[in-house]
Structures are given as C-alpha cells and as structure tokens.
Amino acid sequence: MTILFLTPTISYSGAEKVRNWLAKQIHFAGHCVIYAMPKDCPQLFEEMKSLGLDEFAEPMWIDYRQKFLRPLRYIRTLYSQIKARNVDLFVVFGGSLFDQIAARRAGAKVLLSERWNPASRNWFSQIIKRIEYKTTDGCVFQTPEAASWYGGKAEQGSVVIPNPIIDNLGEPQFDNLRKEVVTVGRLSAEKNQEMLLCAFAEFHKTHTDYTLTIYGDGPLKEFLQTKAKSLQIADSVSIVSGKRNISEVLKGASLFVLPSNTEGMPNALIEAMSMGVLSIATDCPIYGARMLVKHAENAYLAPVNDARALANLMSLVLDDEQKADSVRHEAVKIRETLDGEKIFARWTDYMSSLRK
C-alpha cells in the first residue's frame, strides 16, 4: 500500500510528532510512505534528514502557493502527482478540502485526523471542516468530544485513537526528587503559562524552596519573563528554550503542570505520567487530559484558567507525601495503556477497513 501524508510542517508540535511516528511505523510494516511538502520550503527536507525521516519517506514537492492563488490548477497538479504514484491512502492531520478533492479524484481514499479543538476555529473554518468530514472516507479523533462536535458521518464513521508513548523512556524515578515544578509547551496564549506563573507565585509563598522551570519556545517568552519579575518570582523561575529530551527533563521533578486553555491529546502529560511524575492538568477542551487522568488516582485535574485553584491544588498534592507516592506509581501504568504497538494496531485496523 502507498500512503501519502500531507506535511506542510515537519517538526512543530505534538501533531507532527505523532504523524512522524505513524509514518515510521507504516514504513516498518512494509508500506510505501510519501511526504507531500511545499516546494518553496526546501528547509523541510533538511528537517526530514535531521529527524531521520528521509530514510523511509519519499518527498513529493507541491506548490502550496497555488492552493489559494489558483486552486483549480493546484487540484489538477496534485491530482496528477497522486495518480502517477498510485497512492492508495491520503492521510491529513487537520484536513484540507482542496487536497481532499484532488486525492479522491485520483482514486485514493482520504483519512482525516483532527488535532485541534473544533470550537477554537473561526466560523468559516468550522463550515469548511464540516464539509470535509462529511465527504471524507475516514476520520480519526483524539477524543469522543472532538468527534461529537461534527456529528453525523464524522462521528458515526470515525474512530477515537489516543496518542501513543513514542519515545524510549527510561525508568521512572520516585525517590530523591528535585523540588521543582516543570511544564513543557509552546510559549503561546493557548498554553497559558501566564496562569501557571500566577499560581506558582501564590504557591511559592508557602513553598519557598521550590522552583519552576518552563521548557519551550514561542512568541510570549519575553512577556512571561516580565510577568515573573512583576510577580517577584523571577529568581525562582527559569524559561528554557531549545529542543530537549522531554523525558529526561521531567525525570526526578516533584510536579508537572499542564496549564493549557485547550489541548488535543497532550504528549507532555503522557510523558510526565509515564515517568512517574506527579501531574496536574487543566480539564480543558477537547478533554484529552480527562481521557488520561483518573482524578486523584493517577494524576489531577484542575479548572481552566483558575490560578488560585491551581495553587491550592499544587500545595495539596505536594504536602501529602504518602498520597503523592501512590499517585506517581499509579501514573506509570499509562505505559501499558498507550503502548506504541497497541496504538499502531488500532491505526492499521482502521486504515485497512477503509480499503474495503
């Protein structure tokens, strides 16, 4: 089977990480993998090489500029390329109506995978997405709530598949923990590190020996640094940019916090729980955290954008050492639930069903 992935970006967020993992597994299963990339972004191939993706994925260059400037020409060109390569399945994380039209005309099945909170899209985008999900051959959602948003064929003919544990994780650490609170994510408004800073400032009044480390890059870095200063916690807060081995920076931390306003299936939370790190996540749409967390059993859920509630919960969970140890040991069981082989089997079963 020849499977084509639409890849306008190679390494950016959790969605790309899961897509690259899925493409690798498909290759190892004996199928041909093609990455469709914008030809005006040659640096994407260098990103492919840096991640080792060029060893199994054939690049296919498309003129992305035509999609909006000359959509009919774009559809014809993409149709020709898909037809020439005898593509069986076209996989798109997110969705694109023009790409979908070209693929279906060329005889390929189309599988869309929603990685966003549908409610966060503007009204025009929501209309387009509803059309896409009504006309596609298959849909993969991260949570039932995301599927129910679109209803109809999108919900009835779809499947919910959570993200897998992708990286090779070391052994979890339960003893000799650092008095450090950690978060990982893009420094942007939807990740709401500002709220975490406010919560940490309140928490730090009674837990002065703890530090906060924020790992990530993004447009709000300077704003967050200024915010930490205004809250008078700058000496206890570090913002670390650049790529990191997430499991390594999480290992041995006392607490992981995911303060987002919206999330799909949060990979950072998955890794934190897998490493036995006590974790708190906001119960935000599309409720990916809720799928992972059994509150007060393997992790904790906090209200969205409520700094005081988060600060109180941070104190509560860290002050009860016996309970915290129990929750950490329970969290590690997520390794079995989200085992990569099990998750890939669900993908392959669903992809195979689309060809019937």
Residue pairs with C-beta under 8 A, 6 or more apart in sequence:
1 31
1 32
1 88
1 89
1 355
2 31
2 32
2 34
2 85
2 86
2 87
2 88
2 89
3 23
3 26
3 31
3 32
3 33
3 34
3 87
3 88
3 89
3 90
3 91
3 351
4 34
4 35
4 36
4 60
4 82
4 85
4 87
4 89
4 90
4 91
4 103
4 108
5 19
5 23
5 33
5 34
5 35
5 36
5 57
5 91
5 92
5 93
6 36
6 90
6 91
6 92
6 93
6 96
6 99
7 16
7 19
7 35
7 36
7 37
7 44
8 37
8 38
8 64
9 16
9 44
10 16
10 20
10 37
10 44
10 47
10 48
10 51
10 53
11 17
11 20
11 47
11 51
13 186
14 115
14 163
14 264
14 265
14 266
14 267
14 268
15 93
15 94
15 115
15 264
16 93
17 166
17 267
18 93
18 115
18 163
18 164
18 166
18 267
19 91
19 93
19 113
20 51
20 53
21 164
21 166
21 340
22 91
22 344
22 347
23 33
23 35
23 53
23 56
23 57
24 53
24 56
25 340
25 344
25 347
26 33
26 348
27 33
27 56
27 57
28 56
29 348
32 58
33 56
33 57
33 58
34 57
34 58
34 59
34 60
34 85
34 87
35 48
35 53
35 57
35 58
35 59
35 60
36 60
36 61
36 62
36 78
36 81
37 44
37 45
37 59
37 60
37 61
37 62
38 44
38 61
38 62
38 63
38 64
38 65
39 61
39 62
39 63
39 64
40 63
40 64
40 65
41 64
45 54
45 59
47 53
48 54
48 57
48 59
60 81
60 85
62 74
62 77
62 78
62 81
63 74
63 77
66 73
66 74
66 77
67 74
67 96
67 98
71 98
74 98
74 102
75 98
75 101
75 102
75 105
76 102
78 98
78 99
78 102
78 103
79 102
79 103
79 105
79 106
82 90
82 102
82 103
82 106
82 108
83 106
83 107
87 103
87 106
87 108
88 108
88 109
88 355
89 108
89 109
89 110
89 111
89 351
89 354
89 355
90 99
90 100
90 103
90 108
90 109
90 110
90 111
91 111
91 113
92 99
92 100
92 110
92 111
92 112
92 113
93 113
93 115
94 112
94 113
94 114
94 115
94 116
95 112
95 114
95 129
95 132
95 133
95 136
96 132
97 128
97 131
97 132
100 110
100 112
100 132
100 135
100 136
103 109
103 110
104 110
104 135
104 137
109 137
109 138
109 354
109 355
110 136
110 137
110 138
111 136
111 137
111 138
111 139
111 140
111 350
111 351
111 354
112 132
112 133
112 136
112 138
112 139
112 140
113 139
113 140
113 141
114 129
114 139
114 140
114 141
114 142
114 146
114 147
115 142
115 264
116 264
117 146
117 262
117 263
117 264
117 285
117 286
118 126
118 129
118 146
118 149
118 150
118 286
119 149
119 285
120 190
120 262
120 285
121 129
129 150
130 150
130 154
133 139
133 150
133 152
133 153
133 154
134 152
134 153
134 154
136 154
137 354
138 157
138 158
138 159
138 350
138 351
138 353
138 354
139 147
139 150
139 154
139 157
139 158
139 159
140 158
140 159
140 160
140 161
140 347
140 350
141 147
141 158
141 159
141 160
141 161
142 160
142 161
142 162
142 163
142 264
142 265
142 286
142 288
142 291
143 160
143 264
143 265
143 286
143 287
143 288
143 290
143 291
144 160
145 285
145 286
145 287
146 264
146 286
147 154
147 155
147 158
147 160
148 155
149 286
159 346
159 350
161 343
161 346
161 347
161 350
162 265
162 288
162 291
162 292
162 338
162 343
163 265
163 267
163 270
163 338
163 343
164 338
164 339
164 340
164 342
164 343
164 344
165 270
165 271
165 274
165 334
165 335
165 338
165 339
165 340
166 267
166 340
167 245
167 246
167 247
167 271
169 247
169 271
169 274
169 275
169 335
170 247
170 248
170 251
170 275
172 251
172 274
172 275
172 276
172 277
172 328
172 332
173 251
173 252
173 275
173 276
174 276
174 325
174 328
174 329
176 252
177 252
177 253
177 254
178 252
178 253
178 254
179 207
179 209
179 210
179 211
179 254
180 210
180 211
180 212
180 213
180 253
180 254
180 255
181 200
181 203
181 210
181 211
181 212
181 213
181 253
181 254
181 255
181 256
181 257
181 314
182 212
182 213
182 215
182 249
182 250
182 253
182 255
182 256
182 257
182 272
182 277
183 193
183 196
183 212
183 213
183 214
183 215
183 216
183 256
183 257
183 258
183 259
183 268
184 215
184 216
184 246
184 249
184 250
184 256
184 268
184 272
185 191
185 193
185 215
185 216
185 258
185 260
185 268
186 216
186 217
186 218
187 193
187 214
187 216
187 217
187 218
187 219
187 220
187 221
187 224
187 239
188 218
188 219
188 220
189 220
189 261
190 260
190 261
190 262
191 216
191 218
191 259
191 260
191 261
192 259
192 260
192 261
192 282
192 305
193 214
193 216
193 220
193 224
193 259
194 220
194 223
194 224
194 227
195 259
195 305
195 306
195 307
195 310
196 212
196 214
196 257
196 259
196 307
196 310
197 212
197 224
197 227
197 228
197 231
197 233
197 237
198 231
198 307
198 311
199 257
199 259
199 307
199 308
199 310
199 311
199 314
200 212
200 233
200 236
200 237
200 311
200 314
201 231
201 232
201 233
202 307
202 308
202 311
203 210
203 311
203 314
203 315
204 210
204 212
204 233
204 236
206 315
207 314
207 315
207 318
208 236
210 236
210 254
210 318
211 236
211 237
211 238
212 233
212 236
212 237
212 238
213 237
213 238
213 239
213 240
213 249
213 253
214 224
214 237
214 238
214 239
214 240
215 240
215 244
215 246
215 249
216 239
216 240
216 241
217 241
217 242
221 239
221 241
224 239
225 234
225 239
228 234
228 237
228 239
240 249
246 267
246 268
246 271
247 271
247 274
247 275
250 256
250 271
250 272
250 275
250 277
251 275
251 277
253 277
254 278
254 318
255 277
255 278
255 279
255 280
255 314
255 317
255 318
256 268
256 269
256 272
256 277
256 278
256 279
256 280
257 279
257 280
257 281
257 310
257 314
258 266
258 268
258 269
258 272
258 279
258 280
258 281
258 282
258 289
259 282
259 310
260 266
260 281
260 282
260 284
261 282
261 284
261 304
261 305
262 284
262 285
262 286
263 281
263 282
263 284
263 285
263 286
263 288
263 289
264 286
264 288
265 288
265 291
265 292
266 281
266 288
266 289
266 292
269 279
269 281
269 289
269 292
269 293
269 299
270 292
270 334
270 338
272 279
272 331
273 279
273 292
273 298
273 299
273 331
273 332
273 334
274 331
274 332
274 334
274 335
274 338
275 332
276 328
276 329
276 331
276 332
277 328
277 331
278 299
278 317
278 318
278 324
278 327
278 328
278 331
279 293
279 299
279 300
279 331
280 299
280 300
280 301
280 302
280 310
280 313
280 314
280 317
281 289
281 292
281 293
281 299
281 300
281 301
281 302
282 289
282 301
282 302
282 303
282 304
282 305
282 310
283 289
283 290
283 301
283 302
283 303
283 304
284 304
289 301
290 301
292 299
292 334
293 299
293 300
293 301
294 330
295 301
296 323
296 327
297 327
297 330
298 327
298 330
298 331
298 333
298 334
299 327
299 331
300 313
300 317
300 327
302 309
302 310
302 313
303 309
303 310
317 323
317 324
317 327
318 324
